Amino acid sequence: MAKIALVTLHYKNLSDTLAFLRSIRLAKLPKLHHLQVYVVDNEGSVDLKTALEKDFPYCYLISNPIN
């Protein structure tokens, strides 16, 4: 199985980050490919953590409270 890692940054715009995550959820990957998503939080957003736990549990959150 081929693995694909995607890293996205979040800073002070929760709606854009969540819209991006919703859009990649719809992506069609070739067979035998696995997508791993990492979200780097440069804000220390509690709202982002809550949203990821609720709607995007497959995403890994990397918290960096200082941009």
Residue pairs with C-beta under 8 A, 6 or more apart in sequence:
1 32
1 33
1 34
2 30
2 32
2 33
2 34
3 33
3 34
3 36
4 29
4 33
4 34
4 35
4 36
5 35
5 36
5 38
6 24
6 35
6 36
6 37
6 38
7 38
7 39
7 40
8 17
8 20
8 21
8 37
8 38
8 39
8 40
9 39
9 40
9 42
10 17
10 39
10 40
10 41
10 42
10 43
10 45
10 48
11 41
11 42
11 43
11 67
12 43
14 45
14 47
14 48
14 51
17 39
17 48
18 51
18 55
21 37
21 39
21 55
21 56
21 59
24 35
24 37
25 56
27 35
29 35
36 60
37 56
37 58
37 59
37 60
38 59
38 60
38 62
39 48
39 52
39 56
39 59
39 60
39 61
39 62
40 62
40 64
41 48
41 49
41 61
41 62
41 63
41 64
41 65
42 64
42 66
42 67
43 65
43 67
44 63
44 64
44 65
44 66
48 61
49 61
49 63
52 59
52 61
